Amino acid sequence: MLIQNSVTKRKTLIFAFFGIALGLCIGTVLKNYRALEIVKRCSMKPSGQLNPFEIIGMNPEEETIKTSQRNLVFVGVMTAKNFIEGRARAVYDTWGKEVPGRIAFFSSEGSHSKDLPVIGLKNVDDRYPPQKKSFMMLYYMYEHYIDKFEWFIRADDDVYIEPEKLERFLRSIDSSKPQFIGQAGKGNSEEFGLLSLEFDENFCMGGPGVILSSETLRRVAPHIPTCLKNLYSTHEDVEVGRCVQKFAGIPCTWNYEMQYILRHNSSGQYAFTGKLKRKEIHNAISLHPIKQAPLMYRLHSFVQGLKAEEIRQESLELHRDIKRMGSFLEIPSDSKYLVPGIELIPEKTNSEQHYEDHNILGITPDLNKFTPSSTADLLEWSFIARSLYACENANPKHKIDSALREGLEDVITEVMENINNYSRQRGRVIEFRELLYGYNRLNPLHGQDLILDLLLIYKRYRGKKMTVPVRRHLYVQRAFTGTFVKEFNEDFYNKTLQKSYLEHMLASGMERISKHFTLPGLPVAKRLFSTTAEKPKIVFVLPIAGRYDTFHRFLITFERVAIEQDKHSDLLVVIFGDTASIERHLQLLMELRQRHTYKQINCIQRNEEFSRGVALDVAARSSYIEDNDIMLFIDVDMVFQLETLQRIRLNTIQGRYVYLPIVFSQYDPKRRWRGENVENAHTPYDEITNESGYFRQFGYGICAIYKSDILDKDINGFDKDITGWGLEDVKFLDKIVKVGNRRNGYLVNTAEIPIQYDETVQKIRRLSIFRAPDPTLVHIYHEINCDVKLDAPQYNMCLGTKANSMGSTSFMEHLFYNNKNNIDFTLEFNRRKEQR
C-alpha cells in the first residue's frame, strides 16, 4: 500500500511539472503572438515575379560559399522611396557593383526599381528612426540568404565602402565564429547612462556600417520578435547591438582602430565636401556620411584615381624587375628577346618599342640617371622655401603653384605612411611637422626629382617615453609611366559629329569645335551659335586718354574684324580730356559711324583725370549696354582677330564664367632691331615666339563678362577711387573670386532634395574664372612711364611690367655678358663684399 501511494505521488509530481512547463510554453507563445504575426507579415515575398535570388542576380544552385568567390558578403543597404533614384543609385553605380558578393536595397512596402535590386519590406514604412526596417532587413537576410554568404553587412545609403579593402579585411577573419564588427559606441554625452546599457555593454554605430558573421546572424535572427517587442530607446543601432549582446553573447568590437577603419565624419552634411586628399580616406574601409549623390560619385572617382596610381606603381616595379633580371641573365639591353617565353599579343604592337620601354621605365630611382653632354643639357633645379625660386621663369621668385604644392603633399603623405606602417606595433610614431626647404627639377625622360628637408617629430609611447624633433633629408623620384594610346573601334567622326549637326559641318573650324566639344556641365544652348542673331553681342569697352595714333590703329582693327567679319559687336569709348584735346578722337569716331550707320559706336566723355576704374564702371552702368550683352574690357594697345571674338563667346557664360584671357605682350623691339632706322623698329603681330614677347599671366585688365554679372550686388562694378596706372583689375578679380567661393557649398540636381531647391540655386550667381593663353590677342609694345606719385603697390606693379617688357631672359643675359663693363663691375662688387 505504501509502495502504491509513493508511485502515485511520483506520477502526480511528474504531471505537475509537465503541466507547469506546458503552461509556460503556451504563455510565452501567447505573449509573443503579436510579434510573431509582425514577423510573419514582414516575411516578404519579392515584388513582381522575381524571387529573392533573382533580385540580387544569383544562381543558388551553382553559386555557393565553397564554389564562388562572389559569396563572401551580402550587403543590405537601408534606404527610402525618396532616396532610391538619388543616394541608392549613386551607391549602386559606384562601389555597389564591385562588392565581393551581392548587394540589395531595403525600403518600405511598395518600393521598386527597374535597374536596382530593391526589396520592398511589407508592412514597413519610411518613418525615422528605422528600427522596424533594420530588424526586418536582418530577418530577411537570415530567411533567404543565411547559408549563401559568410558575412552580412547592415549599411545606410549614405556610406561609401571600398570593396577591395573590405574583402582583404573579411578574409583575414574567421566567419564561422560569432563576430559583431563595427565602431563601438556607448552614446553621446547627453545620452550616456540613458540607453539601458550596462558598464561593459556597447553597440556598433550604424552609420559607418555593421558587419555580422553568418554565425552571429544565425543566433540572433530567430529572436528578432523578442527584440522588437522590448525596445528601450529610439536608436535602431543601439537596439540591434542589445539584441546581439543578449542572444549571440558578444559585444561590438572594442578595437580602437575601428574608428579609423570604419570612419564616421562628425561634420554632418559638410562631410567630404572639401579636400579629399586626407589620411582617413586613404586608410578607411567605409566613410560616412555622404549626404548627396554627387559627392558619392566625386569620392568614387578619387578612390579610382588612387587605385590607378597603385597600378602604375606596380607596373613600374615590374619593369624594374624585368630590367634587373635581364642584367642577371646577361641579356643585352637592346635585345628584342629581353623576356624570353613571353609572347606579345598584338601584331599591331610595335615589339621593338615595347622592349625599349624597359630601358627607360626599368631604371631604378636615382638622381644621376641622366648624364648631360654639355652645359646646355644641364637640368636646372628650383629651390622651394616659402616661395619657389626658378631660373626658367621671367619672375625668378613666385608663389608655389597649386600643382606643385599638391604633389609635395602627396609625396610627404605617402612617405609618412610607409614610415609608420609598422610603427604602432613598435610603440612609436613619427609625425610630419614642416617642410623646411627643398629642391625640385623635372627630367622629361624619367620624371620629377625632389630633395626635401623635413622637420619630423619622433614620439615613443612604450617603455621610456620621449618626444624628439628630428630633421631628415628625403630623396624622391616620381617616375613617369608609359604612354598609352587607345583607338575607338568605331569611326568617331561618323558616329558622333554627323548625328545631329551634319548641316553645319561646312562652317568655320572654330564654330565646329564650339558646337561639338563643350565644357562639362555647361548648358549646350549657350555654346552653339549657328546664326549671327543667336550670337551674344560683344560690346568693346575702351577707356582712353590721348594717344591719338594708337587709337587710330585700334579703330582700324575694330572695323576690319568686329564690324566687317564678326558683324555682331559694338564699341563704347570712354574718353578723358577736355573738348579741345579729344577733338581729333571724336572725328575718327564720327567717320567710323558714317561708314557703318547701323552699328552702335558710342562715346562717353569725362573731363577729369584719367582713371580706368571709373571708365569701366561708368560704361558698365550705361544704357548703351544691355544686361545680356558681353562686355569686353580692352586696352587701346591691343590687336585681335576673329578667332579672339569666337573664344570670348565660347568661354564667357552668363551667371557662370568670367573670361580673363592671357594675352601675348611684345618685348621692346628696339633692343633686338638689326636695321638702321631704329625708330621704326616693330615686331609683326603674328610673331609669337619666346624672343618676341611673353604671355602676361599676371595681367587681368582684358576681361569678358556679362553686364548682368558685373552688376551683381557682391561685385557692383569697379572701384572708382583708384587713379593712374593699374590695380583696378586686381581688386575686380578679388570680387569675382569671393562671388565664386560663396557658392562652393551648393550641389544641385540631386534626386533627394526638393525641386524648389534647384530653382532657388539657379537664381544665385556662382561666377568662376576661366583663363587661357590667346595667341590672337596681342599687346603691342609701347613705352611705359611709371609716375613716382603713384601709390606703392601701383608703382611696384608698373615697374614690374616695365622690366618684363624689356626682353626675354636669355636676351637680357646675352646683353649683360657681352658688355665687359658689366663683368668688371660684378667682379669688383663681389670682391668688396668679401672684404667686408
Secondary structure as the mmCIF struct_conf table of DSSP 4:
data_model
#
loop_
_struct_conf.conf_type_id
_struct_conf.id
_struct_conf.beg_label_comp_id
_struct_conf.beg_label_asym_id
_struct_conf.beg_label_seq_id
_struct_conf.end_label_comp_id
_struct_conf.end_label_asym_id
_struct_conf.end_label_seq_id
HELX_RH_AL_P HELX_RH_AL_P1 LEU A 2 LYS A 31
TURN_TY1_P TURN_TY1_P1 ASN A 32 ASN A 32
HELX_RH_AL_P HELX_RH_AL_P2 TYR A 33 CYS A 42
BEND BEND1 SER A 43 SER A 43
HELX_LH_PP_P HELX_LH_PP_P1 MET A 44 PRO A 46
BEND BEND2 SER A 47 SER A 47
TURN_TY1_P TURN_TY1_P2 GLY A 48 GLN A 49
HELX_RH_AL_P HELX_RH_AL_P3 PRO A 52 ILE A 55
TURN_TY1_P TURN_TY1_P3 ILE A 56 GLY A 57
TURN_TY1_P TURN_TY1_P4 PRO A 60 GLU A 62
TURN_TY1_P TURN_TY1_P5 ILE A 65 THR A 67
TURN_TY1_P TURN_TY1_P6 GLN A 69 ARG A 70
BEND BEND3 LEU A 72 LEU A 72
STRN STRN1 VAL A 73 MET A 78
HELX_RH_3T_P HELX_RH_3T_P1 LYS A 81 PHE A 83
HELX_RH_PI_P HELX_RH_PI_P1 ILE A 84 ALA A 88
HELX_RH_AL_P HELX_RH_AL_P4 ARG A 89 ASP A 93
TURN_TY1_P TURN_TY1_P7 THR A 94 TRP A 95
HELX_RH_3T_P HELX_RH_3T_P2 GLY A 96 GLU A 98
BEND BEND4 PRO A 100 PRO A 100
STRN STRN2 GLY A 101 SER A 107
BEND BEND5 SER A 108 SER A 108
TURN_TY1_P TURN_TY1_P8 GLU A 109 GLY A 110
BEND BEND6 LYS A 114 LEU A 116
STRN STRN3 VAL A 118 GLY A 120
TURN_TY1_P TURN_TY1_P9 LYS A 122 ASN A 123
BEND BEND7 TYR A 128 PRO A 129
HELX_RH_AL_P HELX_RH_AL_P5 GLN A 131 TYR A 145
TURN_TY1_P TURN_TY1_P10 ILE A 146 LYS A 148
BEND BEND8 GLU A 150 GLU A 150
STRN STRN4 TRP A 151 ASP A 156
TURN_TY1_P TURN_TY1_P11 ASP A 157 ASP A 158
STRN STRN5 TYR A 160 ILE A 161
HELX_RH_AL_P HELX_RH_AL_P6 PRO A 163 ARG A 171
TURN_TY1_P TURN_TY1_P12 SER A 172 SER A 172
BEND BEND9 ILE A 173 ILE A 173
TURN_TY1_P TURN_TY1_P13 SER A 175 SER A 176
BEND BEND10 LYS A 177 LYS A 177
STRN STRN6 PHE A 180 ILE A 181
BEND BEND11 GLY A 182 GLY A 182
STRN STRN7 ALA A 184 GLY A 185
TURN_TY1_P TURN_TY1_P14 SER A 189 GLY A 193
BEND BEND12 LEU A 195 LEU A 195
TURN_TY1_P TURN_TY1_P15 PHE A 199 ASP A 200
STRN STRN8 PHE A 203 CYS A 204
BEND BEND13 GLY A 206 GLY A 206
TURN_TY1_P TURN_TY1_P16 GLY A 207 PRO A 208
STRN STRN9 VAL A 210 SER A 213
HELX_RH_AL_P HELX_RH_AL_P7 SER A 214 VAL A 220
HELX_RH_3T_P HELX_RH_3T_P3 ALA A 221 HIS A 223
HELX_RH_AL_P HELX_RH_AL_P8 ILE A 224 LYS A 229
BEND BEND14 SER A 233 THR A 234
HELX_RH_AL_P HELX_RH_AL_P9 GLU A 236 PHE A 247
TURN_TY1_P TURN_TY1_P17 ALA A 248 ALA A 248
TURN_TY1_P TURN_TY1_P18 TYR A 256 GLU A 257
HELX_RH_AL_P HELX_RH_AL_P10 MET A 258 ILE A 261
STRN STRN10 LEU A 262 HIS A 264
TURN_TY1_P TURN_TY1_P19 SER A 266 SER A 267
HELX_RH_3T_P HELX_RH_3T_P4 GLY A 268 TYR A 270
TURN_TY1_P TURN_TY1_P20 ALA A 271 PHE A 272
BEND BEND15 THR A 273 GLY A 274
HELX_RH_AL_P HELX_RH_AL_P11 LYS A 279 ASN A 283
BEND BEND16 ILE A 285 ILE A 285
STRN STRN11 SER A 286 HIS A 288
BEND BEND17 GLN A 292 GLN A 292
HELX_RH_AL_P HELX_RH_AL_P12 ALA A 293 PHE A 328
TURN_TY1_P TURN_TY1_P21 LEU A 329 GLU A 330
TURN_TY1_P TURN_TY1_P22 SER A 333 ASP A 334
TURN_TY1_P TURN_TY1_P23 LYS A 336 TYR A 337
BEND BEND18 LEU A 338 VAL A 339
TURN_TY1_P TURN_TY1_P24 PRO A 340 GLY A 341
HELX_LH_PP_P HELX_LH_PP_P2 ILE A 342 LEU A 344
BEND BEND19 GLU A 347 THR A 349
HELX_RH_AL_P HELX_RH_AL_P13 SER A 351 LEU A 361
TURN_TY1_P TURN_TY1_P25 GLY A 362 GLY A 362
BEND BEND20 ILE A 363 ILE A 363
HELX_LH_PP_P HELX_LH_PP_P3 THR A 364 PRO A 365
TURN_TY1_P TURN_TY1_P26 LEU A 367 ASN A 368
BEND BEND21 LYS A 369 LYS A 369
BEND BEND22 SER A 373 SER A 374
HELX_RH_3T_P HELX_RH_3T_P5 THR A 375 ASP A 377
HELX_LH_PP_P HELX_LH_PP_P4 LEU A 378 TRP A 381
STRN STRN12 SER A 382 ILE A 384
BEND BEND23 ALA A 385 SER A 387
STRN STRN13 LEU A 388 TYR A 389
TURN_TY1_P TURN_TY1_P27 CYS A 391 GLU A 392
BEND BEND24 ASN A 393 PRO A 396
STRN STRN14 LYS A 397 HIS A 398
HELX_LH_PP_P HELX_LH_PP_P5 LYS A 399 ASP A 401
HELX_RH_AL_P HELX_RH_AL_P14 SER A 402 ILE A 419
TURN_TY1_P TURN_TY1_P28 ASN A 420 SER A 423
HELX_RH_3T_P HELX_RH_3T_P6 ARG A 424 ARG A 426
TURN_TY1_P TURN_TY1_P29 GLY A 427 GLY A 427
STRN STRN15 ARG A 428 ASN A 443
TURN_TY1_P TURN_TY1_P30 PRO A 444 HIS A 446
STRN STRN16 GLY A 447 ARG A 460
BEND BEND25 ARG A 462 LYS A 464
STRN STRN17 MET A 466 ALA A 479
BEND BEND26 ASN A 489 GLU A 490
HELX_RH_AL_P HELX_RH_AL_P15 PHE A 492 PHE A 492
HELX_RH_PI_P HELX_RH_PI_P2 TYR A 493 LEU A 497
TURN_TY1_P TURN_TY1_P31 GLN A 498 SER A 500
HELX_RH_3T_P HELX_RH_3T_P7 LEU A 502 HIS A 504
TURN_TY1_P TURN_TY1_P32 MET A 505 LEU A 506
BEND BEND27 ALA A 507 ALA A 507
HELX_RH_AL_P HELX_RH_AL_P16 GLY A 509 HIS A 516
TURN_TY1_P TURN_TY1_P33 PRO A 520 GLY A 521
BEND BEND28 LEU A 522 LEU A 522
HELX_RH_3T_P HELX_RH_3T_P8 VAL A 524 LYS A 526
TURN_TY1_P TURN_TY1_P34 ARG A 527 ARG A 527
BEND BEND29 THR A 531 THR A 531
HELX_RH_3T_P HELX_RH_3T_P9 THR A 532 GLU A 534
BEND BEND30 LYS A 535 LYS A 535
HELX_LH_PP_P HELX_LH_PP_P6 PRO A 536 LYS A 537
STRN STRN18 ILE A 538 ILE A 544
BEND BEND31 GLY A 546 GLY A 546
HELX_RH_AL_P HELX_RH_AL_P17 TYR A 548 PHE A 558
HELX_RH_PI_P HELX_RH_PI_P3 GLU A 559 ASP A 566
STRN STRN19 SER A 569 PHE A 576
BEND BEND32 GLY A 577 GLY A 577
TURN_TY1_P TURN_TY1_P35 THR A 579 ILE A 582
HELX_RH_AL_P HELX_RH_AL_P18 GLU A 583 ARG A 595
BEND BEND33 HIS A 596 HIS A 596
TURN_TY1_P TURN_TY1_P36 THR A 597 TYR A 598
BEND BEND34 LYS A 599 LYS A 599
STRN STRN20 ILE A 601 ARG A 606
BEND BEND35 GLU A 608 GLU A 609
STRN STRN21 SER A 611 SER A 611
HELX_RH_AL_P HELX_RH_AL_P19 ARG A 612 ALA A 620
TURN_TY1_P TURN_TY1_P37 ARG A 621 ARG A 621
BEND BEND36 SER A 622 SER A 622
TURN_TY1_P TURN_TY1_P38 SER A 623 TYR A 624
BEND BEND37 ILE A 625 ILE A 625
TURN_TY1_P TURN_TY1_P39 ASP A 627 ASN A 628
BEND BEND38 ASP A 629 ASP A 629
STRN STRN22 ILE A 630 PHE A 633
TURN_TY1_P TURN_TY1_P40 VAL A 636 ASP A 637
STRN STRN23 MET A 638 VAL A 639
HELX_RH_AL_P HELX_RH_AL_P20 LEU A 642 ASN A 651
STRN STRN24 ILE A 653 ILE A 653
TURN_TY1_P TURN_TY1_P41 GLN A 654 ARG A 656
STRN STRN25 TYR A 657 TYR A 659
STRN STRN26 ILE A 662 GLN A 666
HELX_RH_3T_P HELX_RH_3T_P10 PRO A 669 ARG A 672
BEND BEND39 GLY A 675 GLU A 676
HELX_RH_3T_P HELX_RH_3T_P11 VAL A 678 ASN A 680
TURN_TY1_P TURN_TY1_P42 TYR A 685 ASP A 686
BEND BEND40 THR A 689 THR A 689
TURN_TY1_P TURN_TY1_P43 ASN A 690 SER A 692
STRN STRN27 GLY A 693 PHE A 695
TURN_TY1_P TURN_TY1_P44 GLN A 697 PHE A 698
BEND BEND41 ILE A 702 ILE A 702
STRN STRN28 CYS A 703 TYR A 706
HELX_RH_AL_P HELX_RH_AL_P21 LYS A 707 ILE A 710
TURN_TY1_P TURN_TY1_P45 LEU A 711 LEU A 711
BEND BEND42 ASP A 712 ASP A 712
TURN_TY1_P TURN_TY1_P46 LYS A 713 ILE A 715
BEND BEND43 GLY A 717 GLY A 717
BEND BEND44 LYS A 720 ASP A 721
STRN STRN29 GLY A 724 GLY A 724
BEND BEND45 TRP A 725 GLY A 726
HELX_RH_AL_P HELX_RH_AL_P22 GLU A 728 ASN A 741
TURN_TY1_P TURN_TY1_P47 ARG A 742 GLY A 745
TURN_TY1_P TURN_TY1_P48 ALA A 751 GLU A 752
BEND BEND46 ILE A 753 ILE A 753
HELX_RH_AL_P HELX_RH_AL_P23 ILE A 755 GLN A 762
TURN_TY1_P TURN_TY1_P49 LYS A 763 LYS A 763
BEND BEND47 ILE A 764 ILE A 764
STRN STRN30 SER A 768 PHE A 770
STRN STRN31 PRO A 773 HIS A 779
TURN_TY1_P TURN_TY1_P50 VAL A 788 LYS A 789
BEND BEND48 LEU A 790 LEU A 790
HELX_RH_AL_P HELX_RH_AL_P24 ALA A 792 ASN A 804
TURN_TY1_P TURN_TY1_P51 SER A 805 SER A 805
BEND BEND49 MET A 806 MET A 806
HELX_RH_AL_P HELX_RH_AL_P25 THR A 809 TYR A 817
TURN_TY1_P TURN_TY1_P52 ASN A 818 ASN A 818
HELX_RH_AL_P HELX_RH_AL_P26 LYS A 820 GLN A 835
#
